Amino acid sequence: MRIARERRVVSRLGVRLDAIGVPRVEAQPQLERALADEGNPYPIRDDSHPLAPGYRAYAEAALQLIQAHGPP
């Protein structure tokens, strides 16, 4: 249920960002790599804040975006 809802939100947001020319990057590959290499990037509790591997994955995705499009 949560995954389907998240996909809908991400899809709608992506359409809007694309429409106004805002570059974006998907962090799923980095999060999957963090999961495989370091374990769960999120804590078991449900506070939605990542652990260090999750923050690292998001930073890697942001770096990829900056390298592709330049700094904001």
Biopython code that builds the backbone (N, CA, C, O; Angstrom):
import numpy as np
from Bio.PDB.StructureBuilder import StructureBuilder

atoms = [
    (1, "MET", "N", (0.821, -1.195, 0.000)),
    (1, "MET", "CA", (0.000, 0.000, 0.000)),
    (1, "MET", "C", (0.862, 1.255, 0.000)),
    (1, "MET", "O", (0.650, 2.157, -0.810)),
    (2, "ARG", "N", (1.838, 1.315, 0.910)),
    (2, "ARG", "CA", (2.690, 2.505, 0.981)),
    (2, "ARG", "C", (3.533, 2.666, -0.281)),
    (2, "ARG", "O", (3.744, 3.781, -0.757)),
    (3, "ILE", "N", (4.011, 1.547, -0.817)),
    (3, "ILE", "CA", (4.853, 1.624, -2.010)),
    (3, "ILE", "C", (4.051, 2.158, -3.189)),
    (3, "ILE", "O", (4.539, 3.004, -3.937)),
    (4, "ALA", "N", (2.834, 1.677, -3.359)),
    (4, "ALA", "CA", (1.987, 2.159, -4.450)),
    (4, "ALA", "C", (1.702, 3.647, -4.305)),
    (4, "ALA", "O", (1.730, 4.391, -5.285)),
    (5, "ARG", "N", (1.430, 4.072, -3.092)),
    (5, "ARG", "CA", (1.162, 5.494, -2.843)),
    (5, "ARG", "C", (2.411, 6.331, -3.135)),
    (5, "ARG", "O", (2.323, 7.397, -3.744)),
    (6, "GLU", "N", (3.575, 5.837, -2.695)),
    (6, "GLU", "CA", (4.815, 6.565, -2.955)),
    (6, "GLU", "C", (5.076, 6.677, -4.451)),
    (6, "GLU", "O", (5.483, 7.734, -4.932)),
    (7, "ARG", "N", (4.849, 5.615, -5.176)),
    (7, "ARG", "CA", (5.063, 5.652, -6.636)),
    (7, "ARG", "C", (4.155, 6.667, -7.303)),
    (7, "ARG", "O", (4.580, 7.368, -8.222)),
    (8, "ARG", "N", (2.906, 6.757, -6.855)),
    (8, "ARG", "CA", (1.982, 7.754, -7.417)),
    (8, "ARG", "C", (2.465, 9.171, -7.140)),
    (8, "ARG", "O", (2.448, 10.025, -8.026)),
    (9, "VAL", "N", (2.893, 9.415, -5.916)),
    (9, "VAL", "CA", (3.375, 10.751, -5.548)),
    (9, "VAL", "C", (4.627, 11.099, -6.353)),
    (9, "VAL", "O", (4.734, 12.204, -6.884)),
    (10, "VAL", "N", (5.561, 10.175, -6.446)),
    (10, "VAL", "CA", (6.799, 10.421, -7.194)),
    (10, "VAL", "C", (6.485, 10.677, -8.664)),
    (10, "VAL", "O", (7.081, 11.558, -9.283)),
    (11, "SER", "N", (5.566, 9.922, -9.212)),
    (11, "SER", "CA", (5.189, 10.105, -10.614)),
    (11, "SER", "C", (4.577, 11.483, -10.856)),
    (11, "SER", "O", (4.958, 12.178, -11.798)),
    (12, "ARG", "N", (3.635, 11.875, -10.010)),
    (12, "ARG", "CA", (3.003, 13.195, -10.177)),
    (12, "ARG", "C", (4.003, 14.326, -9.990)),
    (12, "ARG", "O", (3.989, 15.303, -10.739)),
    (13, "LEU", "N", (4.858, 14.196, -9.002)),
    (13, "LEU", "CA", (5.873, 15.219, -8.771)),
    (13, "LEU", "C", (6.831, 15.291, -9.960)),
    (13, "LEU", "O", (7.198, 16.378, -10.405)),
    (14, "GLY", "N", (7.232, 14.124, -10.470)),
    (14, "GLY", "CA", (8.128, 14.098, -11.624)),
    (14, "GLY", "C", (7.543, 14.797, -12.830)),
    (14, "GLY", "O", (8.252, 15.526, -13.523)),
    (15, "VAL", "N", (6.268, 14.591, -13.096)),
    (15, "VAL", "CA", (5.598, 15.251, -14.221)),
    (15, "VAL", "C", (5.652, 16.761, -14.044)),
    (15, "VAL", "O", (5.940, 17.493, -14.991)),
    (16, "ARG", "N", (5.378, 17.217, -12.846)),
    (16, "ARG", "CA", (5.388, 18.668, -12.585)),
    (16, "ARG", "C", (6.793, 19.255, -12.706)),
    (16, "ARG", "O", (6.980, 20.321, -13.293)),
    (17, "LEU", "N", (7.778, 18.553, -12.145)),
    (17, "LEU", "CA", (9.154, 19.057, -12.240)),
    (17, "LEU", "C", (9.630, 19.085, -13.684)),
    (17, "LEU", "O", (10.274, 20.044, -14.110)),
    (18, "ASP", "N", (9.315, 18.037, -14.440)),
    (18, "ASP", "CA", (9.687, 18.007, -15.855)),
    (18, "ASP", "C", (9.036, 19.148, -16.622)),
    (18, "ASP", "O", (9.653, 19.751, -17.501)),
    (19, "ALA", "N", (7.798, 19.437, -16.287)),
    (19, "ALA", "CA", (7.056, 20.490, -16.996)),
    (19, "ALA", "C", (7.686, 21.865, -16.806)),
    (19, "ALA", "O", (7.596, 22.715, -17.692)),
    (20, "ILE", "N", (8.318, 22.090, -15.668)),
    (20, "ILE", "CA", (8.935, 23.404, -15.441)),
    (20, "ILE", "C", (10.459, 23.374, -15.592)),
    (20, "ILE", "O", (11.146, 24.348, -15.282)),
    (21, "GLY", "N", (10.970, 22.243, -16.071)),
    (21, "GLY", "CA", (12.391, 22.155, -16.386)),
    (21, "GLY", "C", (13.324, 21.968, -15.210)),
    (21, "GLY", "O", (14.498, 22.331, -15.292)),
    (22, "VAL", "N", (12.831, 21.411, -14.117)),
    (22, "VAL", "CA", (13.680, 21.174, -12.945)),
    (22, "VAL", "C", (14.310, 19.790, -13.072)),
    (22, "VAL", "O", (13.592, 18.790, -13.120)),
    (23, "PRO", "N", (15.640, 19.716, -13.128)),
    (23, "PRO", "CA", (16.274, 18.399, -13.232)),
    (23, "PRO", "C", (16.086, 17.601, -11.949)),
    (23, "PRO", "O", (16.014, 18.158, -10.854)),
    (24, "ARG", "N", (16.008, 16.294, -12.109)),
    (24, "ARG", "CA", (15.830, 15.427, -10.942)),
    (24, "ARG", "C", (16.582, 14.131, -11.167)),
    (24, "ARG", "O", (16.953, 13.794, -12.291)),
    (25, "VAL", "N", (16.798, 13.416, -10.088)),
    (25, "VAL", "CA", (17.500, 12.139, -10.156)),
    (25, "VAL", "C", (16.772, 11.152, -9.249)),
    (25, "VAL", "O", (16.230, 11.533, -8.211)),
    (26, "GLU", "N", (16.764, 9.911, -9.640)),
    (26, "GLU", "CA", (16.162, 8.839, -8.840)),
    (26, "GLU", "C", (17.257, 8.204, -8.001)),
    (26, "GLU", "O", (18.278, 7.772, -8.537)),
    (27, "ALA", "N", (17.057, 8.145, -6.700)),
    (27, "ALA", "CA", (18.071, 7.604, -5.784)),
    (27, "ALA", "C", (17.931, 6.100, -5.552)),
    (27, "ALA", "O", (18.704, 5.524, -4.787)),
    (28, "GLN", "N", (16.970, 5.465, -6.191)),
    (28, "GLN", "CA", (16.751, 4.042, -5.944)),
    (28, "GLN", "C", (17.985, 3.187, -6.214)),
    (28, "GLN", "O", (18.272, 2.300, -5.411)),
    (29, "PRO", "N", (18.733, 3.402, -7.300)),
    (29, "PRO", "CA", (19.927, 2.568, -7.502)),
    (29, "PRO", "C", (20.940, 2.688, -6.361)),
    (29, "PRO", "O", (21.523, 1.690, -5.938)),
    (30, "GLN", "N", (21.145, 3.897, -5.870)),
    (30, "GLN", "CA", (22.084, 4.092, -4.766)),
    (30, "GLN", "C", (21.556, 3.463, -3.482)),
    (30, "GLN", "O", (22.327, 2.890, -2.712)),
    (31, "LEU", "N", (20.252, 3.563, -3.243)),
    (31, "LEU", "CA", (19.663, 2.953, -2.055)),
    (31, "LEU", "C", (19.733, 1.427, -2.118)),
    (31, "LEU", "O", (19.986, 0.770, -1.108)),
    (32, "GLU", "N", (19.508, 0.869, -3.308)),
    (32, "GLU", "CA", (19.612, -0.581, -3.462)),
    (32, "GLU", "C", (21.051, -1.053, -3.236)),
    (32, "GLU", "O", (21.281, -2.102, -2.634)),
    (33, "ARG", "N", (22.008, -0.273, -3.721)),
    (33, "ARG", "CA", (23.416, -0.621, -3.502)),
    (33, "ARG", "C", (23.756, -0.539, -2.014)),
    (33, "ARG", "O", (24.459, -1.403, -1.489)),
    (34, "ALA", "N", (23.266, 0.487, -1.340)),
    (34, "ALA", "CA", (23.495, 0.617, 0.106)),
    (34, "ALA", "C", (22.903, -0.577, 0.841)),
    (34, "ALA", "O", (23.520, -1.114, 1.761)),
    (35, "LEU", "N", (21.718, -0.988, 0.438)),
    (35, "LEU", "CA", (21.072, -2.138, 1.067)),
    (35, "LEU", "C", (21.913, -3.399, 0.878)),
    (35, "LEU", "O", (22.103, -4.170, 1.819)),
    (36, "ALA", "N", (22.408, -3.603, -0.324)),
    (36, "ALA", "CA", (23.215, -4.798, -0.610)),
    (36, "ALA", "C", (24.565, -4.764, 0.095)),
    (36, "ALA", "O", (25.043, -5.791, 0.576)),
    (37, "ASP", "N", (25.184, -3.580, 0.158)),
    (37, "ASP", "CA", (26.545, -3.466, 0.695)),
    (37, "ASP", "C", (26.592, -3.271, 2.210)),
    (37, "ASP", "O", (27.487, -3.786, 2.879)),
    (38, "GLU", "N", (25.630, -2.527, 2.746)),
    (38, "GLU", "CA", (25.729, -2.110, 4.145)),
    (38, "GLU", "C", (24.527, -2.497, 5.008)),
    (38, "GLU", "O", (24.538, -2.271, 6.219)),
    (39, "GLY", "N", (23.511, -3.066, 4.407)),
    (39, "GLY", "CA", (22.304, -3.381, 5.160)),
    (39, "GLY", "C", (21.264, -2.293, 4.972)),
    (39, "GLY", "O", (21.444, -1.377, 4.169)),
    (40, "ASN", "N", (20.198, -2.397, 5.702)),
    (40, "ASN", "CA", (19.071, -1.492, 5.557)),
    (40, "ASN", "C", (19.487, -0.032, 5.747)),
    (40, "ASN", "O", (20.025, 0.319, 6.797)),
    (41, "PRO", "N", (19.244, 0.834, 4.736)),
    (41, "PRO", "CA", (19.588, 2.244, 4.887)),
    (41, "PRO", "C", (18.615, 3.019, 5.769)),
    (41, "PRO", "O", (18.824, 4.201, 6.043)),
    (42, "TYR", "N", (17.553, 2.352, 6.213)),
    (42, "TYR", "CA", (16.568, 2.973, 7.097)),
    (42, "TYR", "C", (16.455, 2.170, 8.382)),
    (42, "TYR", "O", (16.625, 0.951, 8.369)),
    (43, "PRO", "N", (16.171, 2.839, 9.489)),
    (43, "PRO", "CA", (16.003, 2.113, 10.753)),
    (43, "PRO", "C", (14.699, 1.313, 10.739)),
    (43, "PRO", "O", (13.813, 1.553, 9.919)),
    (44, "ILE", "N", (14.607, 0.379, 11.645)),
    (44, "ILE", "CA", (13.396, -0.435, 11.752)),
    (44, "ILE", "C", (12.204, 0.415, 12.199)),
    (44, "ILE", "O", (11.084, 0.200, 11.735)),
    (45, "ARG", "N", (12.435, 1.372, 13.090)),
    (45, "ARG", "CA", (11.322, 2.219, 13.546)),
    (45, "ARG", "C", (10.806, 3.050, 12.372)),
    (45, "ARG", "O", (11.484, 3.171, 11.352)),
    (46, "ASP", "N", (9.656, 3.601, 12.509)),
    (46, "ASP", "CA", (8.974, 4.253, 11.386)),
    (46, "ASP", "C", (9.051, 5.775, 11.491)),
    (46, "ASP", "O", (8.017, 6.444, 11.491)),
    (47, "ASP", "N", (10.263, 6.331, 11.580)),
    (47, "ASP", "CA", (10.362, 7.796, 11.645)),
    (47, "ASP", "C", (10.794, 8.409, 10.311)),
    (47, "ASP", "O", (10.917, 9.628, 10.195)),
    (48, "SER", "N", (11.022, 7.564, 9.308)),
    (48, "SER", "CA", (11.307, 7.980, 7.927)),
    (48, "SER", "C", (12.669, 8.622, 7.711)),
    (48, "SER", "O", (12.957, 9.057, 6.596)),
    (49, "HIS", "N", (13.505, 8.699, 8.715)),
    (49, "HIS", "CA", (14.822, 9.289, 8.542)),
    (49, "HIS", "C", (15.840, 8.172, 8.294)),
    (49, "HIS", "O", (15.870, 7.190, 9.035)),
    (50, "PRO", "N", (16.676, 8.315, 7.255)),
    (50, "PRO", "CA", (17.629, 7.250, 6.956)),
    (50, "PRO", "C", (18.780, 7.194, 7.962)),
    (50, "PRO", "O", (19.043, 8.138, 8.706)),
    (51, "LEU", "N", (19.439, 6.065, 7.946)),
    (51, "LEU", "CA", (20.694, 5.901, 8.677)),
    (51, "LEU", "C", (21.824, 6.410, 7.795)),
    (51, "LEU", "O", (21.575, 6.864, 6.678)),
    (52, "ALA", "N", (23.055, 6.345, 8.273)),
    (52, "ALA", "CA", (24.206, 6.847, 7.511)),
    (52, "ALA", "C", (24.263, 6.279, 6.088)),
    (52, "ALA", "O", (24.512, 7.047, 5.158)),
    (53, "PRO", "N", (24.046, 4.970, 5.868)),
    (53, "PRO", "CA", (24.078, 4.478, 4.489)),
    (53, "PRO", "C", (23.006, 5.110, 3.600)),
    (53, "PRO", "O", (23.226, 5.303, 2.404)),
    (54, "GLY", "N", (21.865, 5.429, 4.170)),
    (54, "GLY", "CA", (20.815, 6.088, 3.400)),
    (54, "GLY", "C", (21.180, 7.514, 3.038)),
    (54, "GLY", "O", (20.979, 7.942, 1.902)),
    (55, "TYR", "N", (21.715, 8.248, 4.000)),
    (55, "TYR", "CA", (22.158, 9.614, 3.692)),
    (55, "TYR", "C", (23.269, 9.602, 2.649)),
    (55, "TYR", "O", (23.308, 10.467, 1.775)),
    (56, "ARG", "N", (24.164, 8.634, 2.734)),
    (56, "ARG", "CA", (25.238, 8.518, 1.753)),
    (56, "ARG", "C", (24.664, 8.241, 0.363)),
    (56, "ARG", "O", (25.131, 8.806, -0.627)),
    (57, "ALA", "N", (23.661, 7.382, 0.288)),
    (57, "ALA", "CA", (23.028, 7.070, -0.991)),
    (57, "ALA", "C", (22.383, 8.320, -1.599)),
    (57, "ALA", "O", (22.518, 8.568, -2.797)),
    (58, "TYR", "N", (21.687, 9.099, -0.778)),
    (58, "TYR", "CA", (21.074, 10.334, -1.283)),
    (58, "TYR", "C", (22.137, 11.347, -1.718)),
    (58, "TYR", "O", (21.955, 12.054, -2.710)),
    (59, "ALA", "N", (23.230, 11.415, -0.987)),
    (59, "ALA", "CA", (24.320, 12.323, -1.366)),
    (59, "ALA", "C", (24.937, 11.903, -2.691)),
    (59, "ALA", "O", (25.263, 12.751, -3.522)),
    (60, "GLU", "N", (25.098, 10.599, -2.892)),
    (60, "GLU", "CA", (25.637, 10.113, -4.165)),
    (60, "GLU", "C", (24.698, 10.458, -5.321)),
    (60, "GLU", "O", (25.154, 10.833, -6.401)),
    (61, "ALA", "N", (23.402, 10.335, -5.098)),
    (61, "ALA", "CA", (22.430, 10.688, -6.132)),
    (61, "ALA", "C", (22.471, 12.183, -6.426)),
    (61, "ALA", "O", (22.404, 12.589, -7.586)),
    (62, "ALA", "N", (22.579, 13.000, -5.391)),
    (62, "ALA", "CA", (22.669, 14.449, -5.586)),
    (62, "ALA", "C", (23.933, 14.815, -6.351)),
    (62, "ALA", "O", (23.904, 15.684, -7.222)),
    (63, "LEU", "N", (25.032, 14.161, -6.032)),
    (63, "LEU", "CA", (26.281, 14.407, -6.752)),
    (63, "LEU", "C", (26.124, 14.064, -8.226)),
    (63, "LEU", "O", (26.596, 14.799, -9.094)),
    (64, "GLN", "N", (25.464, 12.955, -8.506)),
    (64, "GLN", "CA", (25.217, 12.555, -9.892)),
    (64, "GLN", "C", (24.436, 13.640, -10.633)),
    (64, "GLN", "O", (24.747, 13.956, -11.781)),
    (65, "LEU", "N", (23.438, 14.204, -9.986)),
    (65, "LEU", "CA", (22.632, 15.261, -10.591)),
    (65, "LEU", "C", (23.484, 16.499, -10.854)),
    (65, "LEU", "O", (23.398, 17.090, -11.930)),
    (66, "ILE", "N", (24.297, 16.892, -9.890)),
    (66, "ILE", "CA", (25.156, 18.065, -10.046)),
    (66, "ILE", "C", (26.182, 17.853, -11.150)),
    (66, "ILE", "O", (26.450, 18.761, -11.937)),
    (67, "GLN", "N", (26.755, 16.657, -11.209)),
    (67, "GLN", "CA", (27.732, 16.369, -12.257)),
    (67, "GLN", "C", (27.086, 16.395, -13.637)),
    (67, "GLN", "O", (27.732, 16.776, -14.613)),
    (68, "ALA", "N", (25.833, 16.000, -13.731)),
    (68, "ALA", "CA", (25.148, 15.972, -15.023)),
    (68, "ALA", "C", (24.633, 17.348, -15.457)),
    (68, "ALA", "O", (24.619, 17.659, -16.648)),
    (69, "HIS", "N", (24.211, 18.168, -14.495)),
    (69, "HIS", "CA", (23.530, 19.429, -14.829)),
    (69, "HIS", "C", (24.219, 20.674, -14.294)),
    (69, "HIS", "O", (23.805, 21.788, -14.615)),
    (70, "GLY", "N", (25.247, 20.515, -13.498)),
    (70, "GLY", "CA", (25.885, 21.663, -12.869)),
    (70, "GLY", "C", (25.177, 22.018, -11.566)),
    (70, "GLY", "O", (24.070, 21.548, -11.303)),
    (71, "PRO", "N", (25.816, 22.843, -10.762)),
    (71, "PRO", "CA", (25.203, 23.234, -9.477)),
    (71, "PRO", "C", (23.978, 24.107, -9.715)),
    (71, "PRO", "O", (23.848, 24.743, -10.761)),
    (72, "PRO", "N", (23.079, 24.129, -8.728)),
    (72, "PRO", "CA", (21.857, 24.946, -8.875)),
    (72, "PRO", "C", (22.167, 26.425, -8.942)),
    (72, "PRO", "O", (21.255, 27.242, -9.064)),
]
sb = StructureBuilder()
sb.init_structure("model")
sb.init_model(0)
sb.init_chain("A")
sb.init_seg("    ")
for serial, (resi, resn, name, xyz) in enumerate(atoms, 1):
    if name == "N":
        sb.init_residue(resn, " ", resi, " ")
    sb.init_atom(name, np.array(xyz, "f"), 0.0, 1.0, " ", f" {name:<3s}", serial, name[0])
structure = sb.get_structure()
